[in-house]
Structures are given as C-alpha cells and as structure tokens.
Amino acid sequence: KQIIKEAKKVLTIESESISLLKKSFDNNFYLAVKKIYETKGKVIVTGIGKSGHIANKISSTLSSTGTPSHFIHPTEASHGDLGSISKNDCILALSNSGQTNELNGIINYAKRFKVPLISISSNKKGMLYLKSDFKILYKKPKEACPNNLAPTSSTTVQLVLGDAIAVTLIKIRGFKKSHFGNLHPAGTLGRDLIK
C-alpha cells in the first residue's frame, strides 16, 4: 500500500509542475524557438548532472526530427570540445539553479565568439539566465523527492520544455513521416515507417 501511495504522490507532484509550464510558453519561448529555427548550423545542447542527461535526450530528439544537434558535456567543452562549436551554431543550456559553475566555460565562449545562447532555467537571478540571449524560464517546482532535493520534477519540466521546442520545430519545418524514416531506419519505428 505504501509503495503505491508514494508512486501516486510522485505522479501528482510532477503533474502539478507540468501544469505550471503554461506560463513558460510566452514571447521568450517564441523568440528562443525562432532563433533555433533560423540557426544555419547545429543546436549545441549542454547541461551538467541530471540536467545534462535531459540535455542529451533533447539533443537526440532534435536531431531525429530535422534539427541537427549534438550534446556537449560542459566540462569536456572546457578541455577542448569547444572546438566543435561554430559561429553558425546556437547553444541551448539547461540548469535548474542557473548557477552551475561548470557552465561558465561554455557561457564565456558563447559571449566571446557571439554564438547565440539560449537558456532553460528556473532562476531569473541566476548567472545563466542573466548571460543568455534568449531565456526560457519556468517556475521552480517542488521536487517529488521527499527531501525536495533529488532532481525529479525539475528534470521532468525540462524534458517537457525540450519536447515542446522539438515538436514546434517539426510543425514549422513541415517535417513528415518520410523525413523521420530517413533519419530513423532502425528499430520498430524504422520498420513501421518502411511499411
């Protein structure tokens, strides 16, 4: 009984966090998606810790749906991987706190070489938000973790925002099943699309 009760509590808390996202779909969201659409190069997605795992998934979704993208680990970026970012690219950085020190190198690189920086965070006073050219802000959610510490609701919210960006771009680009099939020939999805 306790296991089911806790599972349902997680669902309730995370669902409430998602419902608060409607306020994030504002002019700032519009401008961020427009910038990604207009980007001639790749979308470089970055983040550290749990936000990094979500960033990696967002990058993968973008790439498979017509928006060339790759994930860059912010620590590796500062050890030479910044060389994979060109002036035609844009950077999408995720951080719940917006204060993650590991992002400093990539933020400074974006500023120095005028690479557009888009952020997804919950902190309007955070370094990431303040230094970004385009800012997607969400209300800091209550984590489903009983200690309100482990990233749970916050990563779910980031994931939903990433999906909203990707799906919006699918619509704008007129990305069809046939296009998806070209990029996803393997697995069950690939087999179904060949049929």
C-alpha positions, 0 to 999 in steps of 0.5 A: 500500500505504501509503495503505491501511495508514494508512486501516486504522490510522485505522479501528482507532484510532477503533474502539478509542475507540468501544469505550471509550464503554461506560463513558460510558453510566452514571447521568450519561448517564441523568440528562443524557438525562432532563433533555433529555427533560423540557426544555419548550423547545429543546436549545441545542447549542454547541461551538467548532472541530471540536467545534462542527461535531459540535455542529451535526450533533447539533443537526440530528439532534435536531431531525429526530427530535422534539427541537427544537434549534438550534446556537449558535456560542459566540462569536456567543452572546457578541455577542448570540445569547444572546438566543435562549436561554430559561429553558425551554431546556437547553444541551448543550456539547461540548469535548474539553479542557473548557477552551475559553475561548470557552465561558465566555460561554455557561457564565456565562449558563447559571449566571446565568439557571439554564438547565440545562447539560449537558456532553460532555467528556473532562476531569473537571478541566476548567472545563466539566465542573466548571460543568455540571449534568449531565456526560457524560464519556468517556475521552480517546482517542488521536487517529488523527492521527499527531501525536495532535493533529488532532481525529479520534477525539475528534470521532468519540466525540462524534458517537457520544455525540450519536447515542446521546442522539438515538436514546434520545430517539426510543425514549422519545418513541415517535417513528415513521416518520410523525413523521420524514416530517413533519419530513423531506419532502425528499430520498430519505428524504422520498420513501421515507417518502411511499411 
